[in-house]
Amino acid sequence: MADNSLQTQLRELQAQVAALTESLAEQGDAAAYRLRKRTSAAMRDASRTAEEVVDYARSEAESVAGIVREHPAATSTALLTAGLIGGLVGYLIGAAQAPHHPHRRWY
């Protein structure tokens, strides 16, 4: 009699384990579906944003190219001036960082 009740309890326990396993599988499938759905939406949004950035950059580049074509002398003057200012700033920074030895004596 004790064997019969032990076997009954074992079957019930196996049924409960099977039910838990099935429930966990269903929850895992649902979580994976939600994750795929959210990931897909995020990728679509990122793709749309990247396309907008590319379109904006392209329109700005076309605008700058148009200005350069219309005013080549002004463009070259502006670039030359920016280069000279950059060179001067670089020289001043380099000179400021050079070690100073006011008491150096040469014998």
Secondary structure, DSSP 4 states (H G I P E B T S, - for coil): -HHHHHHHHHHHHHHHHHHHHHHHHHHHHHHHHHHHHHHHHHHHHHHHHHHHHHHHHHHHHHHHHHHHHH-HHHHHHHHHHHHHHHHHHHHHHHHHHS---TT----
